């Protein structure tokens, strides 16, 4: 009888965790590029009252084991990494990855503190750095002709428009912070930025006051063999873990990486109809487990009344 009490408690506890996951999914239904969670259950070990017996030589048949389950536990909380729908915004610095991959962002210029995100709503700060909503720098590849020296940084550019993309997909050190300089030194002249564009492959080109178009870099994309193993850090960013696999880097639409779509953002992949259905099922399961506890308590009360 006491086993049913503890089974009911484990059921209520597990369903509360599932309700927490559902609540978080619904709260983030409008969060850009949010990936929903899914709680899965597994039964706990069972107490064996009698073991199985094989058929005997005297003709008696075999006997199955007698076991009583001791409740339920949360087996896993998965991150569902399926892509969300694309929402057009018309903004030139809004991007979404259609397919596999993440934008790589960092807290520092060198890219030693990398994070990963599917949220491609980017901005440029007053220095021209390409950043996300939290100010994390977007990482990518420099144009060979673009160099930065001094403190504060002074950018210069030659006539080269070549961007070197490493063939080694494990060379994440090749990623650098992307900047769209407001001013550059070209030869002996200083030119000012008039406008810039970023195409669907992430290639950044700027038109400067001398009327020339200069390649300034290209947005990089990273991917993992097990993206579901990434740790959520908040702010729509992830961190690699021991089970996510090593970071592979490249550019859009090459080597298995997804395609960058400009002027759109990726919406949350939360399915409200499914979440509300799961909420009803979880609520009823919680109620049923609480009824198990109250019924077991009534049975104990009947047992105590036997001595009267």
N, C-alpha and C positions, 0 to 999 in steps of 0.2 A: 504493500500500500504506500509506503514512503517513497518507493521508486517513482511512482506516478507524480508525486509532488515535485521531485527534482527534475523529472522529465518536462513537466509543465513549466517550471522555472527556466530551464534551458531553452524551451520553445519561445517563451516570452522574450528572453534576452536576445536570441538570434533574430527574431522578427523585429525587434526594436532596432537592431543594427541595419536590417534591410530597409526599414522605414526611414532611417537616417540617410541611407544612400538614395532612396527615392526622393526624399525631400530636397537633397542637394541637387539632384538632376532637375527637378522642377524649378528650383531657385535659379538655375543657370540655363533655362530654356532660351534666353535671349543673349547669352554670353557668346561673344565671337569665338568660333572654332572650339567651343567646349566639347569634350568627349565624355559621354555619359558613363556611369558606373553600373555594375551589375553584381549583386550579392548572390552567392550560391551556397547551399547548405549541404551538410553531410551528416549521416547518423554517427552518434558516438559508439564506443564499443558496447558489446552486448554481454550480459552476465549469463554464463552457461549453467543451467540447472542440471542437465544431464547430457552427456556426450552421445554422439551417434554410434550406433552399433551395426556391424555388418550381419548379413544373414548367417544363421547358425547351421551346423551340420545336421541337426535333428529336424530341419524343415522350417524352423521359425524364420520369418522375414526380418529384414533390417529395420532399424529404428532411427528416425531423424533426430538431430539434436534439439534440445529444448533450451531456448535462449530468450532472455528478456532484454529489450533495448533500454538504454539509459539516457535517451534524449538526443538532442541535435546540437550541432555547432556550425559556425560559419566556416565553410571550406575555403572560400576565396571571395575577394572583391575585385572583379575584373574591370579594366578600363577598355571600353568598346572604342576601338580606334577607327571605325568606319568614317568615311568623309561626310561632312554636312553639305547641305545645299548651298549654292553660291548666290549671294545677294548683290545685285548691281548697285554701285554707289556713284559711278562716274568720276570718282576722285582719282587723280593720277598716281598718288602714293598709296593707294589701297591695292593689296595683292592677295591672291589666294592660290594655294597649290592644289591643282587637280591631279590627284594620284598620290604616289608615295613621296614622303620627304617632309622635312621641317626647315623653317628658317633658323639660322644660327645667330644668336645674339649674345652679347658679352657685357660684363660690367666694366671692363677695362679695354684700353686701346689694343693691347697685345693679344687679346682673346684668350687669356689664361683661365678665365672664369666663364666658361661657355654654358649657355642655356639653349633650349630648343623650343620653338613655338610654331603653331599653325596660324596664329593671329598675324596677318600681314598688314594691319593698319599702321603705316609708318609715317614719320614726320622728319623734318630737318630742323635742327636747332640753329641758333644764330651763327655758329661757326661752320655750318654746313654739314654736320655729322648726321647720318641717316640713323634714326633711333625709333624705338617703339614707344608706347604710351608711358612706360616706366623709365624712359631715358636710357635703356640698354642699347648698346651700339649694334647695328646690323653688320654681320660679317660677310665677307666675299673676297673677291680677287682684284688686285690693283692692275691698272693699265701699266705696261712697261715704261711708258714715257712719263708717268706721273711720279714725282718724288716729293718728299716732305722733309725739310731740315729746319733746325733751329728751335728755339723756345722763346716766344710762341712759334708754332709751326708756320713755315713759309712754303707754299706749294709752287712747284715749277713743272713745266710740261714741254717736252720736245715734240717733234712731228710724228712720233710713233703712235699708232692706234692699236697695237697688238696687246692682247691680254693673255697672260700665260696661265693656263689651267693645268695643274699637275695631273699626271696620268696615274699616280699612286693614290688610290681612293682612301688610304689610311693616313695621308699626309694632312691632318687637320691643322698642323702648324702653318700651312700656307695661307690660311684664312686671316684676313686683316680687317680692321675696322674701315668701313666705307665712308668716305667724305666727298661732298660735292663742294669744292672750294668756292668761296665768294670772289676771291681774287687769286690770280696765278701769275708767275713770272714766265714769260715766253721770250727767250733770248734776253734782250735788254729792256723789254717792255713789260709793263704790268697791265693785265687785262682783267676786266670785271665780268662776272657771270650775268648773263641776260636771261636765259631760260635753260631748262634741261628737260630731258625725257628719259624714261625707263621703259624699255620694251618688254614683251612677254617672256623673253629669255633672261631678264634681269640685267641686261646690258645698259649701262648708264652713259649718256652722252650729254655734254654741255655746250651751249652756244655762248661764246664770250664776245666782248666788245670789239674784238678785231675781226668779227664775222666768221671765225673758224669754228668748226665742230671738233671737240676733243673727247676721246674716250676716257672716262674717269674710273671705270671699274665694272664689276659684274657681281650681282648678288649670288651668294653661294647657297647650296642646299645640302642638308645632311640627312642621313637615314640610318636606321638600325635594323638588325635582323629580327629583333623582338621588340617592336615599339611599345607593346603592352607592358613591358618591364620597366618603362621609364617612371621616375618618381615625379609626382606633381608638386610643384613649388609654389603655386599661386601665381597670380598675374598672367594667366594663360601660358605659363612656361613650364618646361620639364627639365629634369636633370638625369643624366645617364646613371644606371645602376649596375650592379654586378650581373644582372640577368638580362640587360637590354642588348648586350653585344657591343662591339666597338663601333665608333662613329665612322661612317663612310661619307666623304664629301665630294661634291661635284657641282654641276650647273643644271638648270632646268632642261628637261626633255632629252637628256642624254644619260646613258648608262643605267637605265632603270629608274631614274628620278622623274618625279611628276612634272607637269607643265605649269608654269606661272601664268595666271590670268590677271591682267591689269584692270583696274576699275571695279573690282568686285572684292568682297570679303566672304570668308567661309562662315556659315551659320552653325549654331549648335546642332549636334546630331541627336538631341533628345527627342524621342517620340512621345508626345503628350498622351496620346490615346493609350499607348502601352503602359506609360507610367501610372496613369489613373487606374487602369485595370489591375496592375500590380499592387497599387495602394489598397484597393478594395480587398484583394486576396490576402494581403499581409495583415490588414486590419482584422479580417475574419479569423485568420490563423492565430493572431494574438488573442482575440476574444475566446477562441476555442481552447487555447492553452490555459487561459485564466480560469475557464470553466472546469478544466481538469483539476486545477488546484483546489477550487471551491468544493468540487464533488468529493475529492480525496479527503478534504477536511471534514465533510459531513460523515463520511465513512468512519473516520477516526472518532468523531463524536459519538457515533452509534456504539463503537467498541468501548468507549469510556462509560457509556450508560449501562453496560452489561452488569457492572458490579452493584447497581442500585436494586 
